[in-house]
Amino acid sequence: MKCITVLYPLKGNEAFDFDFYRRRHVPLMQDILGKSLHRIEVRKGMAGHDGGEPQFTCVVSILISDWAGYEKAMATRTQELLDEVPLFSKVMPIIQIDEVLYSSVDGKV
């Protein structure tokens, strides 16, 4: 299993539109990724470790159970996702891909 973490910085992005993201962008991701998608989590930054502002306003974890299926879907529809970013964010995200070694949700990978 792999996890794509999408990080939207807070700085310069205080008006991030969470409603649009949940209402329109998440369903678009679900449609594009289809059966390759295991789970999506959308989190709103609340505070930094020191109690100050969070570094990121929105953190999204996209867990992919079928990497080949993901790559096939994204090869033809990536631009649809990118075209929507300015509709909910003033800043392009930082994206990191990780291999999931353990998940406490199901106790295995």
C-alpha positions in Angstrom: 0.0 0.0 0.0 1.2 3.5 -0.8 0.1 6.8 0.7 0.1 10.1 -1.2 0.3 13.0 1.3 -0.8 16.4 -0.1 0.2 19.4 2.1 -1.3 22.8 1.5 0.8 25.4 3.3 -1.0 27.9 5.5 1.1 30.9 4.6 -0.6 32.8 1.8 -3.5 30.3 1.8 -5.6 31.4 4.8 -8.8 31.3 2.7 -8.5 27.6 1.7 -12.0 26.5 0.8 -12.6 23.3 2.7 -16.3 23.1 1.7 -15.4 23.1 -2.0 -12.6 20.6 -1.4 -14.9 18.1 0.4 -17.9 18.7 -1.8 -16.3 18.7 -5.2 -12.6 17.8 -5.2 -12.8 14.7 -3.0 -15.6 13.2 -5.2 -13.5 14.0 -8.3 -10.5 12.1 -6.8 -12.8 9.2 -5.9 -14.1 9.1 -9.5 -10.7 9.2 -11.1 -9.0 6.7 -8.8 -11.8 4.2 -8.6 -10.9 0.8 -7.2 -7.3 1.8 -6.8 -8.3 4.0 -3.9 -8.3 2.5 -0.4 -9.1 5.6 1.7 -8.9 9.4 1.7 -8.5 11.5 4.8 -8.8 15.3 4.8 -7.5 17.2 7.8 -7.6 20.8 8.8 -4.5 22.2 10.5 -5.3 23.4 14.1 -2.1 24.3 15.7 1.7 23.8 15.6 3.5 21.7 18.2 4.4 24.9 20.1 0.7 26.1 20.1 1.2 28.5 17.3 -0.3 28.4 13.8 0.0 25.2 11.9 2.5 24.9 9.1 -0.2 23.5 6.8 -3.9 24.5 6.5 -4.9 21.2 4.9 -3.3 17.8 4.9 -4.7 15.1 2.8 -3.8 11.4 2.9 -4.7 9.3 -0.1 -4.1 5.6 0.5 -3.7 3.6 -2.7 -4.2 -0.2 -2.6 -3.5 -0.7 -6.4 -0.5 1.3 -7.5 -0.7 0.2 -11.1 -4.4 1.1 -11.2 -3.5 4.5 -9.7 -0.8 5.2 -12.3 -3.2 4.2 -15.2 -5.9 6.5 -13.9 -3.6 9.4 -13.3 -1.9 9.1 -16.7 -5.1 10.3 -18.4 -6.8 12.5 -15.8 -4.1 14.3 -13.7 -4.9 17.6 -15.4 -8.5 17.6 -14.1 -7.2 17.6 -10.5 -4.6 20.3 -11.2 -7.1 22.5 -12.9 -9.3 22.6 -9.8 -6.5 23.6 -7.3 -7.0 27.4 -7.9 -10.7 27.0 -7.1 -10.0 26.1 -3.5 -6.3 27.1 -2.8 -4.1 30.1 -3.5 -1.0 27.9 -3.1 0.0 24.7 -4.9 0.5 21.8 -2.6 3.6 19.9 -1.6 3.2 16.2 -2.4 5.0 13.2 -0.9 4.5 9.5 -1.7 5.2 7.0 1.0 5.1 3.2 1.3 2.8 2.3 4.2 4.7 -0.2 6.5 2.0 -0.5 9.2 -1.6 0.8 9.7 -3.2 0.6 13.1 -6.6 0.7 11.3 -6.4 -2.9 10.1 -3.1 -4.0 11.8 -1.5 -5.0 8.5 -0.5 -3.7 5.1 
